[in-house]
Amino acid sequence: MERPVAVVTGASAGIGAEFARALAARGSDLVVVARNEQRLDELATTLRDEHGATVEVLPADLETSDGVAKVEARLAASAGPVELLVNNAGFGTNGSFHTLPVDGEVAEINLNVVALVRLTHAALGPMVGRGHGGVINVSSVGAYQPTPYSATYAATKAFVSSFTNAIHEELDGTGVKAMVLAPGFTHTEFHVRAKIENNDSMPGFVWQTPEEVVTSALKAYDKGRAVCIPGALNNVAAAFSGSMPAGVTRKIAGMVTKRAY
Ligand SMILES: NC(=O)c1ccc[n+]([C@@H]2O[C@H](COP(=O)([O-])OP(=O)(O)OC[C@H]3O[C@@H](n4cnc5c(N)ncnc54)[C@H](OP(=O)(O)O)[C@@H]3O)[C@@H](O)[C@H]2O)c1
């Protein structure tokens, strides 16, 4: 039997690398996407050796239209049709918005939102035509409230959550799935890249591992859920934010973010 093909963006590190490992272990072949080709090659070798997966390495900078076009072309290809797209690549910026270089904020929107929308679009057309497949879009618990000092980041993730929830409903009856994954604090390179220097101020119990996040995500995806928030604490935080006025949640979010950087 042919192995299904999964495309994972941001597969060179963190949650994306774990998605690639877990999907290969479940019997998928992979297309791994990120900028760092050497890390993708190393991951591909491991996945071939440990799981017998066929792995295509597709280096691309998804902040650029050329990079996105490369992945769109792979998603549209009829040879080796893609069964699952995990839109995971993303980064955050931290600080008072007016002090941050605006080009970095726009790059963040280009990666977290524009690339994700384009790749979701490229994947869904062929999937709906075939009557099966799915997309997992990685958001954040930061999506659930305006977040001072991560204003652009949280807004990009609010977009991802709203967009993916809506598409989940549109796809009802097509055989194709869309799920939003909203992790909380997860041990990856994310916080170093975001130049968050005071991570240790967050207590250990709030953190999850990429393995925990991806295990929850794939379980929820298999059940056809619209949303996966991994971890009890993150579920409580999201429910709290959903039930309180923005004036309260933004103050609390600002205190948490300020403490961490
Ligand atoms: N860690 C957390 O606490 C946390 C919490 C909530 C949500 N998330 C979300 O989870 C997702 C994965 O983040 P992570 O925590 O695993 O972070 P990470 O360890 O920093 O990994 C980020 C991945 O994205 C890739 N990437 C970054 N810029 C890219 C670009 N321009 N083009 C293509 N790929 C790019 C990176 O690879 P290259 O550098 O090789 O390109 C890397 O593979 C993100 O969407 C993030 O917002 C993370």
The ligand as an ORCA input file, in Angstrom:
! r2SCAN-3c Opt
* xyz 0 1
  N       7.189     27.225     21.246
  C       6.091     27.785     21.735
  O       6.014     28.102     22.944
  C       4.914     28.024     20.826
  C       3.680     28.339     21.426
  C       2.574     28.558     20.622
  C       2.678     28.448     19.249
  N       3.894     28.153     18.677
  C       3.938     28.070     17.207
  O       4.471     26.815     16.832
  C       5.048     26.913     15.532
  C       6.404     26.238     15.552
  O       7.271     26.976     16.397
  P       8.350     26.283     17.323
  O       7.987     26.572     18.713
  O       8.598     24.892     16.914
  O       9.598     27.229     16.976
  P      11.072     26.940     16.434
  O      11.714     25.848     17.194
  O      11.723     28.281     16.400
  O      10.826     26.434     14.930
  C      10.341     27.314     13.946
  C      10.436     26.634     12.583
  O       9.950     27.546     11.589
  C      10.921     27.637     10.541
  N      10.905     28.963      9.932
  C      11.105     30.162     10.545
  N      11.098     31.146      9.639
  C      10.883     30.550      8.429
  C      10.797     31.038      7.100
  N      10.948     32.346      6.827
  N      10.563     30.159      6.100
  C      10.440     28.838      6.361
  N      10.530     28.314      7.587
  C      10.751     29.174      8.608
  C      12.255     27.367     11.225
  O      13.210     26.857     10.307
  P      14.389     27.667      9.560
  O      14.967     28.649     10.524
  O      15.313     26.562      9.136
  O      13.739     28.318      8.378
  C      11.855     26.266     12.198
  O      11.863     25.024     11.541
  C       5.077     28.401     15.193
  O       4.030     28.702     14.303
  C       4.856     29.083     16.531
  O       4.239     30.335     16.389
  C       5.000     27.929     19.426
*
